[in-house]
Amino acid sequence: MNDLSNQTRFNIKDIINVLPHRYPFILIDRIEIIEPGKSLIALKNLTINEPFFQGHFPGQPVMPGVLSLEIMAQAGSFLMLSHIDDPLSKNMFFSTVETAKFRKPIVPGDQLKIHIDLVKRKLNLCKFHGKCMVDNTLVAEAKFSANLVDRARE
């Protein structure tokens, strides 16, 4: 695996090398680390070809709100995993949603810009604040936690 400590921009290949998620559940296309171990911005381009748009809802496709939470959780996971010595030995498990607000529907053609900040880390518990933006408009935000755990060996 490449040394991630000096890298600040990550494409989908880099993301797949760190996160365990795979199609259709890898939900991030690109990442830029703003401050290592503290904050990042991730991008997700949404097209009508996303599997969830087919059934949510026919005739009025809307991204399920829970997936904006999942995108924030994946971005938070990447923030922490890319900052540790052996990212393939660890994983992040989403554990708590303190607050979540869904302000506007996310639809095909939108480009989500996901802002993640690490609020606090205590041992293996990480608390984050995330915001999803479309064209500089806040569409979703959450305060959530995830636990850093050992990754299962295959």
C-alpha angles and dihedrals in degrees: 000000000000119000104261097186095089097037122097103171122060131186127201093275090055091047093051089050090059106031121060093218120113137183126335091020104046097101104177126083103183140003136200119192110221097183118004111249091001114063145358144171119226130190130216120183112205122208132174086253092074106119094231094057091066093069103019093088126336108217092013109047113200128170109244110253092230089064091059086057090049091050090052090048092050091049091049090049091052091049091057100035094050089055099055128083098247109022093176091063094059140053136189121233118200106236113165141019108200096178134356129181126185108198106171135010117264110223140180111291094034121125110212117212108198118201115196126185126183104230099182141349122199114174104305098343117097125189119202141186115210135185129189115206132188115191091342091307119122108237101166139002138178146176108218144156135223134185124230106227139170112273116241114249117235 
